[in-house]
């Protein structure tokens, strides 16, 4: 067995072929021959038919919210290209935001794909590009992380620590830039990065809204959410079905 890692993100889609076409057009994603997955750099997004209606779009501070962050080398160019693609809808108000240095200094833009799955374009400042993304060419590099909104940071950290994840960074984001990016009034957000034992990318981020507060909406096991985290490695045989906030987890062995 290899160490646990995030092998893929699975999206439930009314029409996987149409979703794959959007990801190819918007991000240059490579589409598998059977249309069941797309590759963003070395990372994989699986596309599965939505056999029943999943819970619809939620605000950024809802515990049903989960987004995927796509690394780009030039935010202006990536945003301009996205604007030429039909079907997506913005979350962020007014275009990309450059966050203050206290919040990492990144540029980011949040939006939803045509199915409503939340996504984020993410560009690092030149002096703070993580080693894993350094020296790579192209406009879209890959999937940096998936972020889930949680009600209690320490509870979520403890849960993922039981799977071998460890904290890599902690911070608190606030201010008008964060408010416009999240479309949430006066947010104060605890941001906690977690790395799986098998390394990444992608890694996991926890978002806990101290203000205006996380909207608690933990789903029952049979209530479908649109996004799943697929884990591979040493926990394949005993992967829990969801975290304490209801975000879905699947093992490679159980993902079908």
Secondary structure, DSSP 8 states (H G I E B T S, - for coil): ----EEEEEEEEESSHHHHHHHHHHHH--EE-TTSSEEEETTEEEEEEE-SS-------TTBTT-EEEEEEES-HHHHHHHHHTSSS-EESSSSS-EE--GGGTS-EEEEEE-TT--EEEEEE--GGG--GGGTT--SSEEEEEEEEEE-S-HHHHHHHHHTTT-EEEEEEEEESHHHHHHHT-TT-EEEEEEEE-TT--SSEEEEEEEEETT-B-----TTS--SEEEEEESTTGGG--SB-TT--EEEEGGG--
